[in-house]
């Protein structure tokens, strides 16, 4: 059953502020990690610019909104988590390939959740405006199961034509190498499946909260329609996945669009968090099985 999603737009900020908030949050999520390879000076400049931008949006010095300092704290934590790896990485380490550290990811997630929550509060909105509500939470939790099943169907539907494109464009070798690099990086984290699942609840919860719960309604205000808002949010979501391979970005866009349309249809985040976290955890378990069975090492460049 479709829910009335008008609640998502209650007390929504004006178009200009909504655009500024959406751009700010997107750059706060991905900016430092993207600027890191360009050098520490660029990373530092971007961090200072984002801090100034965040202060302008939150205006924590206003007596009536003093709690906005929590948003500033969230921004500092998020920037620390996102930029930490890029700040300390050496050129030699970068040449080794993909390196995943779950600690910075978790720190970034916690910081961004706090920052976005304070932005929502600063706009005089509440949990309902980002798809969070106590009413019917058990039903929404169970709904995550069919959403997960449908997510696999969407993933397969996107993967099959992309595999054909990869072969046609002679990108198969490069794409396979990127996927194996990511799989190796996941294994190198040293996590077991339960620990990875727990981390995914936090990380995917942050992604759904930011890219669906926050950005989709803000982009709806900016663009005036839900469909373009969902698609643009999916594009922004996919941009952060180039490390998985070029074609993987398209797959991520399809997944982001799917989650966005579910959010538009239901107006709730919980089924998306359940499906997203379960999807990533099952994928991780599969990688672990391939590694332990020796099949991962046997996968050659195509």
C-alpha positions as CSV (number, residue, x, y, z in Angstrom):
1,X,0.0,0.0,0.0
2,X,1.3,3.4,-0.9
3,X,1.6,6.0,1.8
4,X,0.9,9.7,1.7
5,X,4.4,11.1,1.2
6,X,3.2,14.7,1.6
7,X,4.5,14.5,5.1
8,X,8.1,14.4,3.7
9,X,7.6,18.0,2.5
10,X,6.1,19.5,5.6
11,X,8.0,22.6,6.7
12,X,10.4,22.0,3.8
13,X,12.9,24.9,3.4
14,X,12.6,27.3,0.5
15,X,14.1,26.2,-2.8
16,X,17.3,28.2,-2.5
17,X,18.1,26.9,0.9
18,X,17.1,23.3,-0.1
19,X,19.6,23.5,-3.0
20,X,22.3,24.8,-0.7
21,X,21.7,22.1,1.9
22,X,21.7,19.3,-0.8
23,X,24.9,20.5,-2.3
24,X,26.5,21.0,1.0
25,X,25.6,17.5,2.3
26,X,26.7,15.9,-0.9
27,X,30.1,17.6,-0.8
28,X,30.5,16.9,2.9
29,X,30.0,13.2,2.3
30,X,32.2,12.7,-0.8
31,X,34.3,15.9,-1.1
32,X,37.2,15.1,1.3
33,X,37.7,11.6,0.0
34,X,37.7,12.8,-3.6
35,X,40.1,15.7,-2.9
36,X,42.5,13.5,-0.9
37,X,44.4,12.2,-3.9
38,X,44.9,15.8,-5.1
39,X,47.0,16.6,-2.0
40,X,46.8,17.6,1.6
41,X,46.6,21.3,0.8
42,X,43.5,20.8,-1.4
43,X,42.0,18.6,1.3
44,X,42.6,21.2,4.0
45,X,41.1,24.0,1.8
46,X,38.0,22.0,1.1
47,X,37.6,21.1,4.8
48,X,37.8,24.8,5.8
49,X,35.3,25.7,3.0
50,X,32.8,23.1,4.1
51,X,33.2,24.1,7.7
52,X,32.4,27.8,6.8
53,X,29.5,26.6,4.6
54,X,28.1,24.5,7.4
55,X,28.3,27.4,9.9
56,X,26.4,29.6,7.4
57,X,23.6,27.0,7.1
58,X,23.4,26.1,10.8
59,X,24.1,29.6,12.3
60,X,24.7,28.1,15.7
61,X,25.4,31.6,17.3
62,X,21.8,32.4,17.2
63,X,20.4,32.1,20.8
64,X,17.2,30.4,19.7
65,X,19.1,27.7,17.7
66,X,22.0,27.1,20.0
67,X,21.6,23.4,19.6
68,X,23.0,23.8,16.1
69,X,26.5,23.5,17.6
70,X,25.8,19.8,17.6
71,X,25.6,20.0,13.8
72,X,28.9,21.7,13.7
73,X,30.3,18.9,15.8
74,X,28.8,16.4,13.4
75,X,30.4,18.1,10.5
76,X,33.8,18.1,12.2
77,X,33.4,14.3,13.0
78,X,32.3,13.6,9.4
79,X,35.2,15.5,7.9
80,X,37.6,13.8,10.2
81,X,36.3,10.4,9.2
82,X,36.2,11.1,5.5
83,X,39.5,12.8,5.2
84,X,41.5,10.8,7.7
85,X,42.5,8.0,5.2
86,X,43.3,10.5,2.5
87,X,45.4,12.7,4.8
88,X,47.6,9.9,6.1
89,X,47.9,7.8,3.0
90,X,51.2,7.7,1.3
91,X,51.8,7.4,-2.5
92,X,53.2,4.0,-2.0
93,X,50.1,2.9,-0.1
94,X,47.8,4.3,-2.8
95,X,49.7,2.4,-5.5
96,X,48.8,-0.9,-3.8
97,X,45.2,-0.5,-4.8
98,X,41.9,-0.2,-2.9
99,X,42.3,0.0,0.8
100,X,39.2,-0.1,3.0
101,X,39.2,0.9,6.6
102,X,35.9,0.5,8.4
103,X,36.8,2.9,11.3
104,X,36.8,6.1,9.1
105,X,33.6,4.9,7.4
106,X,31.8,4.5,10.7
107,X,33.1,7.8,12.0
108,X,31.9,9.5,8.8
109,X,28.5,7.8,9.2
110,X,28.0,9.0,12.7
111,X,29.1,12.5,12.0
112,X,26.9,12.8,8.9
113,X,23.9,11.4,10.7
114,X,24.3,14.0,13.5
115,X,24.9,16.8,11.0
116,X,21.9,16.0,8.8
117,X,19.7,15.5,11.8
118,X,20.6,18.9,13.1
119,X,20.0,20.4,9.6
120,X,16.5,18.9,9.6
121,X,15.9,20.2,13.1
122,X,17.3,23.6,12.1
123,X,14.6,23.7,9.4
124,X,12.0,23.0,12.1
125,X,11.3,19.5,10.7
126,X,11.2,16.2,12.5
127,X,11.9,12.5,12.0
128,X,8.7,12.0,9.9
129,X,10.1,14.4,7.3
130,X,13.0,12.0,6.6
131,X,11.0,8.8,6.7
132,X,11.4,7.8,10.3
133,X,8.3,7.1,12.4
134,X,7.4,4.8,15.3
135,X,4.0,4.0,13.9
136,X,4.1,0.6,12.1
137,X,7.8,0.1,12.5
138,X,7.4,-3.7,12.8
139,X,5.6,-3.9,9.5
140,X,8.2,-1.7,7.9
141,X,10.9,-3.9,9.3
142,X,9.3,-7.0,7.8
143,X,8.8,-5.2,4.5
144,X,12.6,-5.1,4.2
145,X,12.5,-8.8,3.2
146,X,10.5,-8.4,0.0
147,X,12.4,-5.2,-0.8
148,X,15.6,-7.2,-0.5
149,X,14.3,-9.9,-2.8
150,X,13.3,-7.3,-5.3
151,X,16.7,-5.6,-4.9
152,X,18.4,-8.8,-6.2
153,X,16.0,-8.9,-9.1
154,X,16.9,-5.2,-9.9
155,X,20.6,-5.9,-9.5
156,X,20.5,-8.9,-11.9
157,X,18.4,-6.9,-14.4
158,X,21.1,-4.2,-14.4
159,X,24.1,-6.6,-14.3
160,X,23.2,-8.7,-17.4
161,X,23.2,-5.9,-20.0
162,X,26.2,-4.3,-18.3
163,X,28.1,-7.5,-18.7
164,X,27.3,-7.5,-22.4
165,X,28.4,-3.8,-22.7
166,X,31.6,-4.7,-20.9
167,X,32.4,-7.4,-23.4
168,X,31.4,-5.2,-26.4
169,X,33.6,-2.3,-25.2
170,X,36.4,-4.6,-24.2
171,X,36.2,-3.4,-20.6
172,X,35.7,-6.8,-19.1
173,X,39.4,-7.2,-18.0
174,X,39.4,-3.8,-16.3
175,X,36.1,-4.3,-14.6
176,X,37.0,-7.8,-13.3
177,X,40.3,-6.4,-11.9
178,X,38.4,-3.6,-10.1
179,X,35.9,-6.1,-8.6
180,X,38.7,-8.5,-7.5
181,X,40.5,-5.5,-5.9
182,X,37.4,-4.6,-4.0
183,X,36.9,-8.2,-2.9
184,X,40.5,-8.4,-1.7
185,X,40.1,-5.2,0.2
186,X,37.0,-6.4,2.0
187,X,38.7,-9.6,3.0
188,X,41.7,-7.6,4.3
189,X,39.5,-5.8,6.8
190,X,39.7,-9.0,8.8
191,X,36.0,-8.8,9.7
192,X,33.7,-11.8,10.1
193,X,30.2,-11.8,8.8
194,X,28.4,-10.8,12.0
195,X,30.8,-7.9,12.6
196,X,30.4,-6.8,9.0
197,X,26.6,-7.0,9.3
198,X,26.7,-4.8,12.4
199,X,28.8,-2.2,10.6
200,X,26.5,-2.3,7.6
201,X,23.5,-1.4,9.7
202,X,25.3,1.9,10.6
203,X,26.9,2.6,7.2
204,X,23.8,1.8,5.1
205,X,21.6,3.5,7.6
206,X,23.7,6.6,7.1
207,X,23.5,6.2,3.3
208,X,19.7,5.8,3.3
209,X,19.2,8.6,5.8
210,X,21.3,11.0,3.7
211,X,20.7,10.0,0.1
212,X,17.0,9.0,0.4
213,X,15.6,10.5,3.6
214,X,17.3,13.9,3.2
215,X,18.4,14.5,-0.3
216,X,15.3,13.1,-2.2
217,X,12.8,15.5,-0.4
218,X,15.3,18.4,-0.7
219,X,15.7,17.7,-4.4
220,X,11.9,17.5,-4.7
221,X,11.7,21.0,-3.5
222,X,14.4,22.2,-5.9
223,X,13.1,20.3,-9.0
224,X,9.4,20.4,-8.3
225,X,8.8,16.7,-9.1
226,X,9.5,13.4,-7.4
227,X,10.9,11.4,-10.3
228,X,13.7,13.8,-11.2
229,X,14.5,14.1,-7.5
230,X,14.8,10.4,-7.1
231,X,17.0,10.0,-10.2
232,X,19.3,12.9,-9.4
233,X,19.8,11.5,-5.8
234,X,20.7,8.2,-7.4
235,X,23.3,9.9,-9.6
236,X,24.8,11.5,-6.5
237,X,24.8,8.2,-4.7
238,X,26.5,6.4,-7.6
239,X,29.3,9.0,-7.9
240,X,31.0,7.7,-4.8
241,X,31.4,4.1,-6.2
242,X,33.9,4.6,-9.0
243,X,36.4,2.6,-7.0
244,X,34.3,-0.5,-7.8
245,X,34.7,0.0,-11.6
246,X,33.1,2.2,-14.2
247,X,30.2,-0.1,-15.0
248,X,29.6,-0.6,-11.3
249,X,28.7,3.1,-11.1
250,X,25.8,2.4,-13.4
251,X,24.7,-0.6,-11.4
252,X,24.8,1.6,-8.2
253,X,22.8,4.2,-9.9
254,X,20.1,1.6,-10.8
255,X,20.1,0.4,-7.2
256,X,19.9,4.0,-5.8
257,X,17.0,4.7,-8.1
258,X,15.3,1.6,-7.0
259,X,15.7,2.5,-3.3
260,X,14.6,6.0,-4.1
261,X,11.4,4.9,-5.8
262,X,10.6,2.6,-2.9
263,X,11.1,5.5,-0.5
264,X,8.8,7.7,-2.6
265,X,6.2,5.0,-2.7
266,X,6.4,4.2,1.1
267,X,7.8,7.3,2.7
268,X,9.7,5.2,5.1
269,X,13.4,4.4,5.5
270,X,13.4,1.3,7.6
271,X,12.7,-1.2,4.8
272,X,15.5,0.4,2.7
273,X,18.0,0.1,5.6
274,X,17.1,-3.6,6.1
275,X,17.4,-4.4,2.4
276,X,20.6,-2.4,1.8
277,X,22.4,-3.8,4.9
278,X,21.3,-7.4,4.1
279,X,22.3,-7.0,0.5
280,X,25.8,-5.8,1.4
281,X,26.2,-8.5,4.1
282,X,25.2,-11.3,1.8
283,X,27.6,-10.0,-0.9
284,X,30.4,-9.9,1.8
285,X,29.5,-13.5,2.9
286,X,29.7,-14.6,-0.7
287,X,33.1,-13.0,-1.1
288,X,34.3,-14.7,2.0
289,X,33.1,-18.1,0.7
290,X,34.8,-17.5,-2.6
291,X,38.1,-16.6,-0.9
292,X,38.1,-19.6,1.5
293,X,37.1,-22.0,-1.2
294,X,39.9,-20.7,-3.5
295,X,37.6,-19.6,-6.3
296,X,38.4,-16.0,-5.9
297,X,42.1,-16.5,-6.8
298,X,41.1,-18.6,-9.7
299,X,39.0,-15.9,-11.3
300,X,41.2,-14.7,-14.2
301,X,41.0,-11.5,-16.1
302,X,38.4,-12.3,-18.9
